[in-house]
């Protein structure tokens, strides 16, 4: 349980995967559409829950990576790309994630250590741990 809430994001969806989603701050106001691979029609300018999850996870993980690097007194440049997949499981549909983490400024071994630390720090990683498969792919430049 959280001892102190620092921030709460609020969003409202209407119409499910064929509707819209809007944040209370009005920063996001997006149309939603079911991807064609799930039986919908690809609608230009519309997004879906998996894309929103992917964007949030990538941003959160990169922030956690920057924190891990700072704690280790390492100066890095990083980029995190996230793939969120939806697929069939024995009990219905489920999600999986793959994070592609590119890091400059450290060795491959140091990069992998930082990614593991970030995976332990990131709130999205904590929320998904034990609930869905999360693969981490680390590369250095």
Residue pairs with C-beta under 8 A, 6 or more apart in sequence:
9 23
10 23
10 24
10 25
11 21
11 22
11 23
11 24
11 28
12 21
12 22
12 24
13 19
13 20
13 21
13 32
14 20
14 21
15 32
16 32
17 32
17 33
17 34
17 38
17 40
17 48
17 49
18 32
18 33
18 34
18 40
19 31
19 32
20 29
20 30
20 31
20 32
21 28
21 29
21 30
21 32
21 52
22 28
22 29
22 30
23 29
30 46
30 47
30 52
31 43
31 45
31 46
31 47
32 46
32 47
32 48
32 49
33 40
33 41
33 42
33 43
33 46
33 47
33 48
34 40
34 41
34 48
35 42
35 48
36 42
38 86
50 84
50 85
50 86
50 95
51 84
53 84
53 95
54 82
54 83
54 84
54 97
55 82
56 124
57 82
57 84
57 97
57 99
57 124
58 80
58 81
58 82
58 99
59 80
60 122
60 123
60 124
61 80
61 82
61 99
61 101
61 118
61 119
61 122
61 124
61 125
62 78
62 79
62 80
63 122
64 118
64 119
64 121
64 122
64 123
64 125
65 76
65 78
65 80
65 101
65 103
65 114
65 115
65 118
66 76
66 78
67 118
67 121
68 114
68 117
68 118
68 121
69 75
69 76
69 78
69 106
69 114
71 117
72 110
72 113
72 114
72 117
74 105
74 106
74 110
74 114
75 105
76 103
76 104
76 105
76 106
76 111
76 114
77 103
77 104
77 105
78 101
78 102
78 103
78 104
79 101
79 102
80 99
80 100
80 101
80 102
81 99
81 100
81 102
82 97
82 98
82 99
82 100
83 97
83 98
83 99
83 100
84 95
84 96
84 97
85 95
85 96
85 97
85 98
86 93
86 94
86 95
87 93
87 94
87 96
88 94
94 132
95 132
96 132
96 133
96 134
96 135
97 128
97 132
97 133
97 134
97 135
98 134
98 135
98 136
98 137
99 134
99 135
99 136
99 137
100 137
100 139
101 111
101 115
101 118
101 136
101 137
101 138
101 139
102 139
102 140
102 141
103 111
103 114
103 115
103 138
103 139
103 140
103 141
104 140
104 141
106 114
106 140
107 140
108 138
108 139
108 140
111 138
111 139
111 140
112 138
115 136
115 138
116 136
118 125
119 125
119 134
119 136
120 126
125 134
128 134
